[in-house]
Amino acid sequence: MANAAVGTRPAVLSDLIPGRLARDIALIAGAALLTGLSAKVSFPVPGTPVPVTLQTFAVLLSGAALGLHRAAISMALYLLAGLAGVPLFAAAGDATLGYVVGFFLAASVVGALAGKGGDRTVWRTAGTMAVGTVLIYAIGVPWLMVATGMNLPSAITAGVVPFLIGDGLKVLVAAGLLPAAWKLTGRG
């Protein structure tokens, strides 16, 4: 992992924060908590057990800002804490657990892509965030099918279609925020 303190180019935004161990612990716990808090911004969608939340936005931003390893650990912490009964998940039920598992994969891949510059320009950030979003769906939809007995078209109708516009907006916001943050640091 690049370390900004020794003059190398930072891989992700959080590498700019000094104090590596304390920084990493705080960022990992903070990203898990942010994801849990963003789950509390939850709105039911008629016809589906999957609510609209801000979780995907928190997951994707955390992945990009933290990089592969910290993002993976933060989402594993989030998942394990929620499974242990800490009230961090948006919906209590097996139908949405696949999306939460997808957060781990999405944050990890987004973190890896950001570490290779996938968050430095608007277009690269949009692509990185779109990949992360697709990965969440790729895990969430099959799990939704198993948990509810839905067939694939029904699961896509219930677990993807109602969320496309909102997720598209989240990608656009991230595509504006991350490159702007890099420009503010003077290292983008």
N, C-alpha and C positions, 0 to 999 in steps of 0.2 A: 504494500500500500504506500502511495506517495506521501511524503511528509513535508508540508509547506514550511516547517520550521528550519529545515536544512537546505532550503533554496530550490528544491525540485518543484516542478509544476504540480499543484494539487489535483488529485483525480476527481474528487467531488467537493461540493461546497463545504461539507463539514470538516474536511481536511484543513481548512483555513483556521479552525479553532485550536488554540494551543492546549497543552496538557493532555496528551494522548489517552491515558487510561481513564482518568476522571471524565474526560470529554466523551469517550466511547460509551462508558457506562451510562452517563446522563442522556446521551443521544438515543441509545438503544431503549432505555426505559421510557424516555420521553416520546419516542415514536410509537411504542406500544400503547402508552397512555393516550396519545393523540388519536390513534386509531379507535381506541375504546370510547373516547369522548365523542368522536365524530359519528359513532354508531348511535349515539343518543339523539342526533338530528335525523330522525327516522319518520317516514311517512308511509302508511300502508298503501298498497296499490290494489284496487279491486281486481279479483280474478287470479291473484298470485300470492303465495306465501312470502315472496321476496319483497321487502320494503325498499323504498328509495332512501339512501343515506348519503352521508359525506365520506364514508369509509374509503371508497375507491380513490377519492382525491387524496386523502391522508396517506394511503398505502403507496400510491404512485409518487407523491412528493417525497415521502420518507425514503423510498427506494432510490430516487435520484439524488437526494441530498446526502444520504448516508453511505451509498455505495453497496456493493454486493454483500460483503460479510456482515456489516452492522445492520443492514436492512433485513437480511435473512434471520439474524438472531432476534431482531426486534419483532418480526412477525411470528417467529416461533414462540417467543415470550408471550405475545398477545394471544396466540392460539392456545397455548398451554394454560395460561391464566384463565381464559374463558372456559376451557374444558374443566378446570378445577373448581369452577363455580363463581369466580369473580365476575360480577355483572358488567361485562364489557361488550357482549354481542348485541346486535340490534334486535334480533328475533330469537326467542327461545324455541328452538325446534330443529330437527334434523334436516329439514328441507334447505336451509340456507348454509349449513356447515360447509358444503363444497366451495362456496364463494370465499369463506374464511380461509380454507385450506389453499385456495387459489391466491389469496393475498400473499402467502409465503413465496410461491413461485413468481408471481408478478413483481413483488418488491425486489426479489433477488435478481431477476433478469433486468429490470429497469435499473437497478443499482449497477449491474455489470455494464450495461450499455452507457450509463452516465459516466462511469469510470473511463470509458473510451471516447468521451466527448459527445455522447448522445443527448446532452442537455445544454449545449453551448449555443445553439441557434434555434430559432423558432421552428424551422422545418424538422430538424433532427429531434428536437424535444417532442414535437407532435407525433412523430413516428415512434419514438421510444414509448411515449404514453399510450399510444394506440396498441402497441405490442403488449404492454402490461394489461390493458383492458381486455384484450382478446384472451390472454392467458387466464384471467379471472373467470371469464365466461367458459373457457374450455374445461375448467375443473368444476365450476358451479353448475353448469347445465346437466352434465351426466349425473352428478350427485342429486340434483333436483329430480331427475327422472327416476332414480332408484328410490329416493325417499317418498315420492308421491305416486309412483306408478304411471307417470305421464309418458307418452311416447315422445320421440324427438321433436316433431313439429309443435306439439303442445308445450313442451319444455322451452323451446325457443320463443314461442309466443308469450309464455308467462315469465321466463327468466332472462330474456335478452331484449325483446322488442320494446317493452315499456321504458327501458333504461337507456336506449341509444342516444336520444337527444341530450339527456342530462350528462351522460358519460362523455359525449362529444364536447359539451360545454366545459367539463372538467379538463379535458385534454387541451382545449384552447386556452383556458386560464393558466394551466401549467406551462404551456408553450410560450406564454407571455412572461410569466413570473421567473422561471429558471434562467433563461438567457439574460433577463434584466438584472437578476441577482449577480450573475457572473460579471456583467458589465460594471456593476457598482463596486465590485471587488477590485476592478482594474486588471483582472487576470483572465478574462473571458475570451 
